[in-house]
């Protein structure tokens, strides 16, 4: 029980110190989990992180579940995950309450009009970075164009696109491998 | 039962959003369109707040949406309940999937089907975030009905685009978010 509490608090600390996305979390995990607690090795952490990126869900959450499970079984996985999201729950609830209260003030509206421009730029940068890593040949470029057009022009659920792209990926890889073997 | 629906919507986002925090964005737009729980403009604000506060972006956005949605019913207390429900919805699929994957770690890593699926999923995820970007851009730059187009907005965007990719490359996004908030307040950008 005490072990689980320490696990929870450690991951809550990681949650507080992570500003931004999953990548911001890696150096903090290295310090807290590998160096301070010795719950995983550098290599294990790299593995968990890689798999956390290519499994569904938020990378930070996935990595926390991995480490928690490795250390203390299924209960550990659940507790570590709850720990990492706990600070968000408190901080965002407080902030959202405050922002809702003040959202009608003129200067708050003006400030957020400026912030929205910045959000556009940040998302554009994220698309560019992800694109460089994910569009690696003509096939992935094709998938990108088809899904982008469909997502912009239709109101279909993203679930449809994810399933379609996953199936396309498997079929393409099988065909490409067969093509390579035939040569 | 709004909480049940909230849980289910975020469960779907958690199960199908692949590739980190921003990948949940297309799902949030989809939820906004179908439920009307929050507007596209509010969603852009949520992205800004989620980037500027501690915690993973995906989790922060879920918490924020849950708070607003629950808050409609009865203020702070129901807001916090909504925030908790949405966040739990988002992380439940992760916990289940990772617990399964970690039991078959070696086989998962070397599976041809898994690597094939992600070969297709990664560009699709990028494409969906691009589509979400189109929505944010519309909500940000297009003027309200009857109002004139404000050239200061795209001008600010160009400045930020240059700065974030040159001198400010290593800086945390929060620096640019705060600077834009100041610029917005000083210039009166809401029009």
Interface residues (C-beta under 8 A of the other chain):
Chain A: X15 X16 X17 X18 X19 X20 X21 X22 X25 X47 X51 X52 X53 X54 X55 X56 X57 X58 X59 X60 X61 X62 X65 X66 X69 X70 X74 X77 X78 X81 X82 X84 X85 X87 X88 X89 X91 X92 X93 X95 X96 X97 X99 X100 X106 X107 X109 X110 X111 X112 X113 X114 X115 X116 X117 X118 X119 X120 X121 X122 X123 X124 X125 X126 X127 X130 X131 X133 X134 X135 X140 X141 X143 X144 X145 X146 X147 X148 X151 X152 X155 X157 X158 X159 X161 X162 X164 X165 X166 X167 X168 X169 X170 X171 X172 X173 X174 X177
Chain B: X12 X14 X15 X16 X17 X18 X19 X20 X21 X22 X24 X25 X26 X27 X30 X33 X41 X44 X45 X47 X48 X49 X50 X51 X52 X53 X54 X55 X56 X57 X58 X59 X60 X63 X64 X67 X68 X71 X76 X79 X80 X83 X84 X87 X90 X91 X93 X94 X95 X97 X98 X99 X101 X102 X105 X108 X109 X112 X113 X114 X115 X116 X117 X118 X119 X120 X121 X122 X123 X124 X125 X126 X127 X128 X129 X130 X131 X132 X133 X134 X136 X137 X139 X140 X141 X153 X156 X157 X160 X161 X164 X165 X172 X173 X174 X176 X177 X179 X180 X181 X182 X183 X184 X185 X187 X188 X189 X190 X191
